[in-house]
Amino acid sequence: MLSLDALQKIDLQKMYQIYDKWPQLAKKHYESNFQELNFSNIDNIIFAGMGGSGTIGDICSSILSKTDIHVSVVKGYHIPKTVDSKTLIVATSVSGNTPETLSVLNNSKNSKAKIVAFSAGGRMKEYCVKNQIRCFEIQSIHSPRASLMNFLFSILSILGRIIPIKKQDVFKTIEDMQNIKQKISSSNLNEDNPALSLAEWITNMPIIYYPWGLQSAAIRFKNSLQENTKLHASAEDVIEMCHNGIVAWEKTANLKPILIRGEDDYIKTKERCEILKQYFSEKKIDFREVFSVKVYILSKIVYLIYVLDYTSIYRAVLSKIDPSPIDSIDFIKNRLDGN
């Protein structure tokens, strides 16, 4: 079992302490004094961002999936050709220096789209000031991935008239975070901590299966395992997996299947997952399930991300790996900056 002493010695930049504060950070930034924007006549939103910033686009896309607004999440350099005067481009870079997102801004400035940017400063802020683009400066804390609550809840507040989520749903999400924090935080490093239990079980490459509505949580978990734990991981839609990926399990594999689930998932999705569980059991394939809370899509996703991000930190420390350094990403960034 992981000890607090080991956590403190290996997590040198104290990432876990930021996660212990996530509910408070979410509430603080949702109640911040940023001006709420009201863009009219929008039927298309493009969220641009990479890594931790890209997670925000994935989450907002899930929230907007039940509306008439078309949503694209751009994790790259270019905007779709469908951009027009009814398009809102939301560019997010926690560092403010992400080249792909800066490219999206540059490619957008001569379009008819409305544009808003979010960063902690850097080149993005300078670019927006120079080109008269509205840019909100939001505090970064520790790293882009650890700053998720600061940025997500600030954006939900600022774009509250565009992203249709009720304030009571936001506060219910924060309440759910506070409740699960009692079980998963660094103050509860024992056998009834579900994040730690899952971390101890993940000894080989995880393969994460998810229903479409919870894709953002699954992709975030994959990313967090890769960044924090330095572990290979993959994620796949569970319905699509039943049409192809399932066949790969006919051959013995040293993988760890994890089912991301919602208790109120679509009935046919539940049916597929139960059949898949039966298949795994008959084949003696060890697997785990992680369930979200019920009802509100924001609560479901944020709850899962909170639990699973902690899992990635605990798995890193159990493997005697400091979760903060990202040397290989820096290797690429430094060479891009030099061109």
Secondary structure, DSSP 8 states (H G I E B T S, - for coil): ---HHHHHHH-TT-HHHHHHTHHHHHHHHHTS--------S--EEEEE--HHHHHHHHHHHHHHTTSS-EEEEE-SS---TT--TTEEEEEEESSS--HHHHHHHHHHTTSS-EEEEEESSHHHHHHHHHTT-EEEE----SSTTTTHHHHHHHHHHHTTTTS---HHHHHHHHHHHHHHHHHHSTT--STT-HHHHHHHH--SEEEEEE-GGGHHHHHHHHHHHHHHS----EEEEHHHHTTTHHHHTTS---EEEEEEEETT--HHHHHHHHHHHHHHHHTT---EEEEE-SS-HHHHHHHHHHHHHHHHHHHHHHTT--SS--HHHHHHHHHHHT-
